[in-house]
Amino acid sequence: MGVPRKPSTNRSACGQYTVVPWHQGITGNKAADSLADAGAKSDIVDPGPTAQPTISGIGSIARSLAHNVTSGWWRKNEPTLSGGYRKRQLDYALKEPMELKLSRPTLHRLLALRSRHGDFEAYHKRFKHGDAETHCPCGKAKTPEHLVFCEISVRRFHSWPLKPVRPPTTAREGHDYIQRLLALPQEFERFVTTTRYFTFCNREPNGIPNSARPSATPDPPSFPLYPPPPPLLPASPRSLI
């Protein structure tokens, strides 16, 4: 288009240049801008094909409605949970959580820490487990936070994931570090693998694993209780008559 150009007074080592905005000098440009602004502010909807719903739009609306329903349900029911659960500030989501990518033993440990339902002194006392070992082999009581204070874990502090400046020394520091691990399940798995805390803590003070305890039900005897029946003799033709 024949747009008049006005030379600029700016000069450079490469020579003279001009600055020409692309929208200047176009007939009707201002009128088009005014009409576009008026249309954007208007409540009138174009009844043409552009106003029809699309598959993508319907999917977005469905996801938004589902999210609103589940979020509303969670806000309604979360206050009815115990204080221990509310303290964790857990969210509710339909998407597969990262925790399900962990191995089953590690997932078991993670869920026990979150729910505080596991091999802990308070849990065993609450449900009156008289034969439970409530203390770690190091001599301290088994608590959800003990895994970051136990000497077997502190010995490997140099290899901790998300390592703090120094090992936790207070309940608040231990709780905060555990929350960081639980928020990143893969890092929690690294901690468990690095420290081997649960392998150590699941042993009795004499070094025998809990799984090796004598059970209440005696093992079956290694010898038969009754003599075996005599072997069958081959049948003769007379015995078949």
Secondary structure, DSSP 8 states (H G I E B T S, - for coil): --------S-EETTEE-----TTTT-TTHHHHHHHHHHHHH------SGGGS--HHHHHHHHHHHHHHHHHHHHHHHGGGS-HHHHHHT----SS--GGGGS-HHHHHHHHHHHH--SS-HHHHHHTT-TT---B-TTSSB--TTGGGTSHHHHTTGGG-TT--SS---SHHHHHHHHHHHHHSHHHHHHHHHHH-HHHHHTB-TTS-BGGGS--SS----SS-SS----------TGGG-
